[in-house]
């Protein structure tokens, strides 16, 4: 049984019947200890889908799903009290900007201990000792003295390490990292990713990595899901999908990597923009931008079907000769 099983997840914002569908019929499965990369342009629904799964969109959007199970529990029917027991303990998330995730009014030691009190029942010296252990685990120098520091006294990279420490405090079964290195410089990005991978392997956590960085996905993940305009357009094993993408959008993403344009005057780009609320095409959502578009694509919307080792949402998937 999968640790995480998502079937036909949809998220809508705005007035019912006239709203904007930010996530459309998302299917994802994840096993214990597996690393899944989710990639796509900004606005493709990567972060929203994970926040919806965790129940963090209450009162903001309408979430529907055919199945939404985590570790044998139905996330669609559990009570708010049961959900609070899961979030932060068995399922944790690292957000993009640590400075907006940490409370500026409390020391990092207090915030770490709060998690430990809530989910593990640790108090006093035991909570303090575990908080110190967590800061040491994420390699914060002078961890003992930094327990009494406030978030503004940390650099961006160190604050992100605090957020990672908070996320792994209760040894979660699933860790979701949402662009965890976006606000950091390049050298710190590499350190944070290395730390995440080490912790994931040491604790055998399942990891969902939401990122724009295809190189990181190729190095870290076993499987990858490519999202476009709220839909998964292709998913499968990293080596298979990167070597021979079946969807034109996946191929365009890979061609936009600078290494693929070495010697060219300009980087490869895909013309146009992701369709918004009022300009969604009737057929395939990529059809206005797709170089392989045909008449059927403009009038009919494709489903996600098996194709040569991956799942692809395309009537006319690419073959190896076209990719090359």
N, C-alpha and C positions, 0 to 999 in steps of 0.2 A: 504494500500500500504506500502511495506517495505521501511524503510529509505535507506537501501543499498541493491541493487539487482545485484549480479554478476552471470553471466551465461557463462560457457564455456570459461573462461579466460585462455589464454596460453601466456607464455613468453619464447622467444628464444634468445640466445646469440650466437655470432659467424656468420660465413658465411651462407647465406640463402641456405637452402637445405642440409647443412652439419653441422648446428649449434647444440647447446645443448638446449634441452627443459627443462628449470628449473621449470616451472609451466605448468601443463598439465590438461586442461579441468576442471578448478576450478569452482564450484558452491557454492555460499554463499549468504544467506539472513540475514538481521539484522533489527530488529524493534527499534523504538525510546525507549530509556531507558533500552534496553536489554544489557546483558553482555555475550559476546561470547569469549570463550577461544580457542586459536589455539595452538596445541601442536605437537611435533614431534622432531626427531633428527636434529642436525645441518645439513644444506644442503637439508632440505626437501622442501624448497620453502616458508616458512612462511613469512619472511620479504619481499622477492622479490615480492610476490603476492600483498602485501599491498602497496608497493612502486609503483608497476605497476598501481594499481587502482588509486593512487593519481597522476599519471603522472610524477613521479620522475625518470623515467628511459629513458627519451628522449635522443636519440643519443647513448644509451648503449645497449638496447635490443629491440626486436620487440614484441609489445603487440597486441594481437588479442582477441576479445571477441564477443560473440553473443549478450550480453547485459551487460552494465556497467552503472547503474543508481544510482545516489545519490540524495535523496530528490527531486525526480522528474526531475532531470537534467541528460542528456545523457553525460557522461564523455568522450565518444568516439568522440563526434562531437563538443564539446564546444571549443571556441578559447582559446589561452594562456591567454589572458586578463581576460576572464571569470573564468578560472581555478585559477588564482592568487587571485581572489576575494573570492573563496571558501576556498583555502588552508590557514590555519592559522586563519580562521574565523569560518566557519561552520564545517570544518574538520581539525583536528590537530593531530600531531604525536609526541610522546615522544620516542627518540632514546635510544639505549643501554648505550652509554657513554656520559654523559653530558659535559665532558671536551673537547670533539671534536665537540660538537654541539654549544657551546657558543663561541662567538668571543672574543678572548683574548685581543683585542685592545680597547674594549669599556666596560664601566661599565654595570652592570646588569640593573641598572635603565634606562640607555640609550636604551638598547636592548628591555626592556619591553615597553618603551614608543614608540619605533619604530613600534612595532606591533600595538599599540593602535592608532598611527597616520595613519598607512596604512589602517587599517580595520574599525576603529570606528571614525576617524576624530578628535580624541582628541589631544589637544596640550597644551603646557604650564603647568599651575598649575593643570588643569583638568587631563592631562595625568600623571603628577607626583603623584597626589592624588590616581589615579586608580592603578598605579604601586605599591605604598605603600600598598594599600588595598590588592593587589594580594600577595605580600610577607607576609603580616600578615595572609592571608587566608591559605597559605601553612606552616604557623607556623615557620617562620624564626626569631630567636631571634634578637632583636635590629633592626627591619626592616627598620626604618628610616635612620639609619647610614649605613646600608648595601646597600642602593640604589646606593651609590657612590663607592662601592667596585668592584674590577675586578674579573673575574671568578677564577683566580689562588688563590685568597684570601678566597675561599670557600672550604670546605671539599667535598668529593664526594657526600655524602648524601645531603648536603646543596645545592650543584650545581644541583643535580637532582630535588630538590624542586623548584629551580629557573626555570628549564625547564618545570616543571609541571605548575608553575604560568604562564609562557609564553604560554603554550598550552591551558590553560583555560581562557586566558585573554579576549577573545571575546565570552565566553559562547558557545563553539562549540556544534553542535548536535551529532557529532561523535568524539570520542577520541580513537586513536590507541596507545597502550602502547607496545613498542617492547622491551621485556626483560628489563623492567625499573629498575630492581634491580640487574642486573648481576654484576656490578662492585662494589657493596656495601657489607659490612659485614652483618652477619645474623641479628643482632639486628636492624640495619638501614633498612634492607630489609622489616622487619615486619612493621616498622613505615611508610615507603613509600607506601606499599600496603594498609595499613589502611587509609592513607590520600587519595589515589586514590579512594577507595571505598566510603569514605565519600563525596568526591567531585562529584562523579558520581551520587550518590543518591540525593544529595542536588540540583544538576542542571538537574537531569533526563536526563543525557547524555547517548547515546549508547556508549558502551566501547568494543573494541576488545583488548584482552589481549594475546599477543604472549609470550609464556613462555615454559620452560622445566619443571617447577615445577607443578606436577600434584596435589599436596596438595593445592596450591593456587587456581587452577582451580576448584577443588571440593568445596572450601569454598566460592568463589566469583562469579563464572559464573553460568548462567542458562543453556546454551548450550555449547557444545564443538565440535570442528572439529579436527580430528586427521589426520595429513599429513605425507605422506611417498613418497620420491622420486618425489616430485612435484605434487602429487595427494592427494585429500582428500580420505582416505580409509574408514573412518567412521565418522558420525556426528549424534548428537541427544541430548536429554536432559541429563544433567550431571548425575543425579541420576540413570537414566536407563542405560546409557553407562558404568558408573563406576561399577554398581552392576552386570551387565551381558554383558560384551563386546562381540560383534559378530565377530569382525575381529581378526585374530591371532596376528596381529601387536599391536592392542590396548591391547589385553590380555597380550602380552609380556611387553609392557610399564608399565602396572599396576603391573605386577609381579616383575618388577625391582625395585619398591619402597622398601627401606630397611625394612619397617615395615612388608612387606609380606614375608621376608626371615628371620624373627626373629627365632633364634635357629639353623639356617642352617650354614654350614661351609663357604659357598660362596653365594654371591648375584646371583639371577637368571639373566642370560644374553641371548641375542638372537645372535647366531653365525653369523659371516659375517659382511659386511658393506653395506651402502646404495650404489646402483649401480651408477656409474658416466656416463660420456658422451659415453664412448666406451665399456661399459660392460652391457648395458641395455638388460635384457632378452626379448625374443619375446613375452612371455605371461605375466602373472601377475608379476609386478615388485618385489613383495616379494617372488616369488617362489623359488629362490636359498636359502633363509633363513627360509622359512616357515616349521614348523614341521608337518603341515597338508597337504602339497603339494600333488596333484594328477596329472595324465597325462594331463588333460584338462588345468590345471593351467599353464603348461609349453608351451602351443601352442596358447592359446587364452587369450586376455586381458579382464578382467571383467569390467562392468560398475557399476555405483553407483545405487543400487536398494534398495527399502524399505524392511525392515526386522524387525519385532517385535518392532516397536517404534523407530527404528533408520534407517539411510541409510548406507549401507555397500557395499564396493567394493570387493566382494568375491563370488566365485561360491559355496563354501561350508562353509557358516558362522557357527560359533560355537553355540552350544546350552548350556543352563545353566549347564548341568551336566558336560560338558567338561571343562568349566571355573572353576567350583568348584574343 
